[in-house]
Each structure stands twice: as C-alpha cells, then as structure tokens.
Amino acid sequence: MTQRAPQVTADRNRAPALVSALLRGVVAAGLGLGALAVLVVVVWISSPYPDSGPDGALRAAAGIWLLAHGAGLVRPDTLSGVPAPVGVVPLLLAVGPLWLTHRAARDAADPEEGGPAPSRTGAFCAVTAGYLLVVAGAAAYARGGALRADPDTLAFPVAVVVAGAAAAGVWTAAGRPLGPLPSWSPLALQEAVARTLFRDRAEAACRSAAVGVAVLLGGGALLVAVALGRNAAVAQDAFLGLAGDWAGRIAVLLLAVALVPNAALWGASYGLGPGFALGAGATATPLGLDGAPAVPRFPLLAAVPEPGPGSWPNWAAAAVPVAAALAVAWFTVRRAAPADVPRAQAWSWRETARVTLLAALGCGLATAVLAAWAGGPLGTGELSAFGPVWWLTGPAAFAWTAVIGVPAALLLRLWRLRTPGWAWRGDVADAQEPPAADADAGDGRATYEEAFEDEFEGAYEEDAGGVAGRPRRWWAPWRGRGAADGDGGPGSPADPAPAKASAKAPGAAFGAQSGTATGSDGPGFEPYDFLPTDPWHEKGAREARWASLQRSSGGLMADFPAGPAEPAEPAGPAGPAGLAEPAGTAGPAASGAGRGADGAAAKDAKAVKDTTDGQGADGDGPAATP
C-alpha cells in the first residue's frame, strides 16, 4: 500500500489535467467558430435583403468554419437542381483555427507553475478530442443550411489538420526536439537523429525550405498585384457588379481579402511553370492560356492572363522560382560557411549540396500541400477543377530549387571561403600587411591595437602563417589585392614609412582611425591624454621617470645625471681593511662626473651604495665599514 500511494496520487493529479486539456480544445474551437459567426451575423444584419433568418446565417457560419479546416461543402440550392461542391479553402480563414489549436495544445502540455501537467501524449489526445467534438457538432448543425459539410471530408482532411496543429503545439511546449524517435522506427534512423550533427543539418534545411516557400508566395503575390494593376478597370467592374449595396460590397471585399493567400499561391504556381486550372478544359501557364476558361465574375480573377500565347512579360514570371532557389542557397550557405568561422570548421561541399537538396525537397513538399489546399472545385462540369494542380506544382518547386539552388550554394560557398587576395572573410588575415608590433618595440602596441579592433572593428585573428592582420570587411574587396600589388595605401609594402612611425608611437594605433599604420600624420589622429606621443627612451621621458623614482625614494637618490655616464674604471687598490673599493669610485673627479653637480646628493648616494654592497645576498648581513 505504501509503494502504491505515489502512483495513486499521480493518477489523481493527472485526471484533472486531462480534463483541463479537453476543455482547452473545446474552448479553442468555440472561439474560432464564435468569431466567424459574429462576422457573418454582422454582414447578415447589414444586408437590406437577407435571404434567410438568423438561423440560416448561423448555419452558413458553421459551414464556412468547417471549410476553413479543409472540409468540402455542398451547395444544394442550385439552378440545375444538382448539388454543387465547394472545395476552395480561403487560406486566410484557416490561420485562426490552426493558431488556436496550436495554442491550446501548447498550454495544455506546459501549464502554469503549480498546476497539474498531463503527459505529452495525453495533452495531444485530450486537446484533439475536445476540438473534434465541436467539429462534429458544427457539422451536424450545418446540415440544414445553405452550405452543408461533406461527411467524407470530416475524417480527412479536417481531423488530420486538427491533429497536426495539436501535435505542433505539444512539440513547441517540449522545446521543439528532433528526437528520440519511436521504438518501432529503424535503428539506423534513431542513431542518426540522436547525433547533434544531424540535428544541425536538419534545422538548417528546414529554415532554408521555409525561406524558399516564403519567397515563392511573395513573388506570386507580386505577380498578382502587377496583373491586377494592368487590369484595374476589369477588377473594378467585377467588384461593383457583384453587389449593389454597401453591405454586399463589404462581404465581397472580405471574401477577396480571405482569398489573397490563394491568389499568391496561384501566382507562384504560374511562375513555376505548371500554372493553374481555370476549369476542366483551360490551363494558364507562362507559355499561354489554352482552352476556354470558365472564369466566374470576381475581382481577383481579373489578374488571369488573356487567351493566346504568352509574351516576354509572361515569361518574366520565371524570376520567382529563381529568386526562391537563390534564397534557399543563400540561407544554406550562411550556416555552411559563416563569416566568423574559420575555413577548417566550414561544411564540406558534399554536406552543403546535401542540405540544399533537403531544403529543396522540403520546399517542394510544402508547396504541394499548400497548392492542394488552395485549389478545388467550385461546382460541377467545367468548374470541377479550379486552381493549381498539386502533383505538378510540388515537383516543379523541387526541380527549380534543386537545379538552381545546389550550384548556387556551392558557388557561394567557394566565394565565402576564397583566398586572402579578395579580402572578404573576417577571419582571413592580410598577409601583405606589416606585423602588428616589431621585435624591438616592446611598448605593448599590439595589445592596445587588438583591444581597439576587438571592440570597435570585429574579431582580431591570425592566419595560418601566424601573421596578425586586420579584420576584412565585405564592403572592401580591394584591400587584399591592393596590398599585394603594392598600391594598397597605408600599411602596404609600397609605403613602409607609416609602418615605422606606427611602430615607434604607441598612441598611433588608437589615434589613426583610417588604418593600422598611419602614424601621427594620418587623418583623424587624436592620441589619448594618458598615452605619451614621444618614445619613452627620449631624454624628457627618462627625466620624468627619474624624478618620480627620486620622490618615491625619500631623497636617497641623486638628481638626474647631466650627461651620459662614463665607462666604469677598474677596481682601486685595497684599503687598510683589505677590502677593494668599488669600480668607478676611485677619484673624486670620476665620482662627480658620473653623478652630477650636486655633491651632497652624490655623497648620500655613495653611502647608500656602500651600505648595500656590504650586505649579504639575502640582505641580512652586516654593513661594510666605510
């Protein structure tokens, strides 16, 4: 009983957590459905001629909410009496339900501090079940409305979309890990995922693929905007002809805004080559518009090209996939060969090509999923196929990105890892520049210069030859070549004088902002007050140091010598005690010439020296008798 008590307590705490996760799923679905219902009811209230009552408006709102999840709708009231399917999902409406589901699963798997936390699997199942309960209720309620949900589409794709959003939320709460994989997965794949190298490469491929998809969508939106600008009159006539009152025009405008991501994806598919279908027998591609399009009267469809063969403005749409491929290559190479990483730590060309291929594959898969979601039927007969064909758009995106992206990535890698002559990478030293400090200049100039460049100009590193150089910048590719040719300006072999001046003046490295060795005559020279501009070994600096030592000695040291000291004389004869006098102290003339004009100070200094000479090696011996 004692051993089972903790397990019973954990089970009791887990049950309220699962109930809370279930309620979170219900609330997330209710918020999305309620927001859309309010919008539909407001449009119905503002309409001067409503076709149905408030019950009909709410049923239509439930149907539109299910359409945002990917469900297929059926419109039973048609002129022909045959129910017409509606399968084009407004992608902007799908953002809200997906985000709410993701947020509910994330909060359920990672609750606030002090609250019970269910397992990740339990949070996923509870949130998904709670959300699908509301989906089932909305489908049952919409059966009597103008837009009914197709029961076959509730399991796929609605349930799959909800489960995917909930799984992404739980994964986010767990820190977005890339493993471990389930036990039933292949052992080789489990070992690969467990490696850090695999995780880094997978993360780089996913980021590059996301960038490629974003560039495709942005380029497609640009194509649609240009086409609408050219056919602005047609778009205006379609907008004004669909509704005569302001309430109807607002509804048409809201629907057009919700379909803007769809139009961007259609433009991307047009630039990729497969184009998009405008009915069962018409397809629009950059090469031309074939067949008789069955285009409804809608403002966004005014961007459809005119029938006939395409011209060079239509062919210019191929710049969209080219830009996407270059973006994938650029973001891959940024991880393969960063600017602040040495050449030895960069990826090999095989790894770069492999990661670029994985990014191209991810870009193709994401484009295919979005194309399948953005298209669909708008009726029967000619309108049974409307939008891009996903099984052509996805492979086209992969082909464009792989064929252009892989060579571009390899070329960019070579560019970032090129030789020092082109002077672009920050970790490549300029071999032609003089060393930071000469062998005979022991004034710490290299230390000052390194500190200055590390703080204000970037990393200060050494090349393979051990010669220290200034960091190179991407905006000055001519530095290395100029130095190699002899016309590199200050610090180059053709101008050695500034280098010597910089080696002599320790303050020149801080004052010269235009180069390493500009000296005191360079532009912008502003030495610090605490750094002397004159060399320390000159007379003025030596006199200042001697005066400082004299003050600290308490008057025991002599004044600064008036002239250079004479060479030491041989030792004098032995005194009465048998001790030889020190060298250089035999005569008063030599003593006075070697120590200056002040006799009293010289005597004091001689007494101190004799006392020091008489002590032992450890300073404790008896003083010598004068």
Secondary structure, 3 states (H helix, E strand, C coil): CCCCHHHHHHHHHHHHHHHHHHHHHHHHHHHHHHHHHHHHHHHHHHCCCCCCCHHHHHHHHHHHHHHHCCCCEEECCCCCCCCEEECCCCHHHHHHHHHHHHHHHHHHHCCCCCCCCCCHHHHHHHHHHHHHHHHHHHHHHHHHCCCEECCHHHHHHHHHHHHHHHHHHHHHHCCCCCCCCCCCCCHHHHHHHHCHHHHHHHHHHHHHHHHHHHHHHHHHHHHHHHHHHHCHHHHHHHHHHHCCCHHHHHHHHHHHHHCHHHHHHHHHHHHHCCCEEECCCCEEECCEEECCCCCCCCHHHHHCCCCEECCHHHHHHHHHHHHHHHHHHHHHHHHHCCCCCCHHHCCCHHHHHHHHHHHHHHHHHHHHHHHHHHCCCCCCHHHHCEEECHHHHHHHHHHHHHHHHHHHHHHHHHHHCCCHHHCCCCCCCCCCCCCCCCCCCCCCHHHHHHHHHHHHCCCCCECCCCCECCCCCCCCCCHHHHHHHCCCCCCCCCCHHHHHHHHHCCCHHHHCCCCCCCCCCCCCCCCCCCCCCCCCCCHHHHHHHHHHHHHHCCCCCCCCCCCCCCCCCCCCCECCCCCECCCCCCCHHHHHHHHCCCHHHHHHHHHHHHHHHHCCCCCCCCCCCC
